Amino acid sequence: MWWSERRTLVFGLCALALAGCGFAPVYGPQGTAERLQSAVRVQAPNTRTEQLLLQRVEQRIGRGSRYELSYNLTIRRKEMAVAPTNISTRYNLVGTVSYTLRAAGTDTALIKGRTTGFTGYSATDSTIATSAAKRDAHARLATILADRMIARLLAAASDLPE
């Protein structure tokens, strides 16, 4: 009983503190997400993973022409586990995306940033299964990086001119 009352008090104080500091939901009424919804054109992809990144961004915030988003995606593969036969059985994909949001037709960066993420996959004796696991890991990594990039763009969207 004592813990329940204390927990309620702590949560109440936290909610009060957030309300007092100007906290506002990004997707709430007049939230900063409105500034980017259906307003961003993303640079054309060159690889399958970039295509999946672009697809996820457009899924989350739509497509528009007010802003232009350019990015640089790099992916490194690291061997994580090696069998006694000296064959790698587990890999990590470490991805980094650097991005810049500009007003359409300008060279002035409004928001710049960089985010990283990783995922892994296992290699088996089957080439087809390993290839499918690798392809799936690239898709997961594209989703992770796109979601992190969007979260940072939405958090910084309040600084965008209206």
URPE-V317663 format. One line per field, one symbol per residue. ss: DSSP state (h for helix, s for strand, l for the rest). psi: psi as a letter, one per 40 degrees, with the letter a starting at -180 (. if undefined). burial: I if it has 9 or more other ideal C-beta (glycine too) atoms within 8 Angstrom, else O. A space follows every 50 residues. Layout:
BEGIN
ss = ???
psi = ???
burial = ???
END
This chain:
BEGIN
ss = lhhhhhhhhhhhhhhhhhhhllllllllllllhhhhlllssslllllhhh hhhhhhhhhhhlllllsssssssssssssssslllllsssssssssssss ssslllllssssssssssssssllllhhhhhhhhhhhhhhhhhhhhhhhh hhhhhhhhhlll
psi = ddddddddddddddddddddeehhhdeihfiedddehfehhiiiididdd ddddddddddeahaedihhiihhihihhhdhhieefhhehihhhihhhih hiiheiehhdhiihiiiiiiiihaehdddddddddddddddddddddddd dddddeddeii.
burial = OOOOOOOOOOOOOOOOOOOOOOOOOIOOOOIIIOIIIOIIIIOOOOOOII IIIIIIIIOIIIOIOOIIIOIOIOIOOOOOOOOOOOOIIIIIIIIIIIII IIIIOOOOOIIOIOIIIIIIIIIOOOOOOIOOIIIIIIIIIIIIIIIIII OIIIIIIOOIOO
END
